Amino acid sequence: MRGPLRPASLSDPAPRCKLARVQVQLCKKALERLEPRSASLIEALRDREHVPAVKDCVNRCEQCERGELVAIADGTPLGAPTVDDLLASLDALAAADDV
């Protein structure tokens, strides 16, 4: 039996289960709003064995203008209000791809 689910966090270690690698395109403008945490986000993605890339724009302008982090992960558009929410969404996507 598993314990309660917790959202992923920058302070949590990378998941130990084998997850599918996800190509993650991050919006440059959204990352700039994160400064100085943007480097921590990229490091967290790499720790989870995802492949981050920063693009000038990922065409998710409405979410970006609302201040959300926006990304495209293996073709799936994502938006999240916080870094932890984005990491949790990416982990869920990777786990679904791994099934």
C-alpha positions in Angstrom: 0.0 0.0 0.0 1.3 3.4 -0.9 1.5 6.5 1.3 -0.4 9.7 0.5 0.5 11.5 -2.8 2.5 14.7 -2.4 3.0 17.2 -5.2 6.6 17.4 -6.6 8.8 20.1 -5.2 12.1 21.6 -6.0 13.2 20.5 -2.5 12.1 16.8 -3.2 14.7 14.5 -4.7 14.1 13.3 -8.2 11.6 10.4 -8.4 13.4 7.1 -8.0 11.0 5.1 -10.2 12.0 4.8 -13.9 10.0 7.5 -15.7 10.0 8.2 -19.4 12.1 11.1 -20.4 10.0 14.1 -21.5 11.2 16.8 -24.0 10.1 20.0 -22.3 10.1 23.3 -24.2 9.9 26.2 -21.8 8.8 29.8 -22.6 11.7 32.2 -22.2 9.4 35.0 -21.0 7.8 32.8 -18.3 11.3 31.7 -17.2 12.5 35.3 -16.9 9.6 36.1 -14.5 11.0 33.3 -12.3 14.5 34.7 -11.8 16.4 33.6 -9.9 14.5 30.3 -9.5 14.6 29.6 -13.2 18.0 27.8 -12.9 16.5 25.6 -10.1 13.6 24.7 -12.4 15.9 23.6 -15.2 18.1 21.7 -12.7 15.0 19.9 -11.3 13.9 18.9 -14.8 17.3 17.5 -15.5 17.3 15.6 -12.2 14.1 14.0 -13.3 15.8 13.1 -16.6 13.6 15.4 -18.6 15.2 17.3 -21.5 14.6 21.0 -21.1 14.9 23.6 -23.9 14.1 27.3 -23.7 12.2 28.7 -26.6 11.5 32.4 -27.3 7.8 31.5 -27.4 5.7 28.3 -27.2 2.5 30.0 -28.4 0.7 29.7 -25.1 0.4 33.5 -24.8 -2.9 33.7 -22.9 -1.5 31.6 -20.0 1.8 33.4 -20.2 0.2 36.8 -19.9 -1.7 35.6 -16.8 1.7 34.9 -15.3 1.7 31.1 -15.5 4.6 29.0 -16.4 4.0 27.6 -19.8 5.7 24.7 -21.5 5.2 22.1 -24.2 6.0 18.6 -23.0 6.3 16.0 -25.8 3.7 17.9 -27.8 1.4 18.5 -24.9 0.8 22.1 -23.9 1.0 22.7 -20.2 0.4 25.7 -18.0 0.9 26.0 -14.2 0.7 28.8 -11.7 3.8 27.5 -9.8 7.0 25.6 -10.4 5.8 22.8 -8.1 2.6 22.5 -10.1 4.5 22.3 -13.4 6.8 19.6 -12.1 3.9 17.6 -10.8 2.2 17.8 -14.2 5.4 16.7 -16.0 5.9 13.8 -13.6 2.3 12.7 -14.2 2.8 13.0 -17.9 6.1 11.0 -17.7 4.5 8.3 -15.6 1.6 8.0 -18.0 4.0 7.7 -21.0 5.9 5.0 -19.0 2.8 2.8 -18.6 
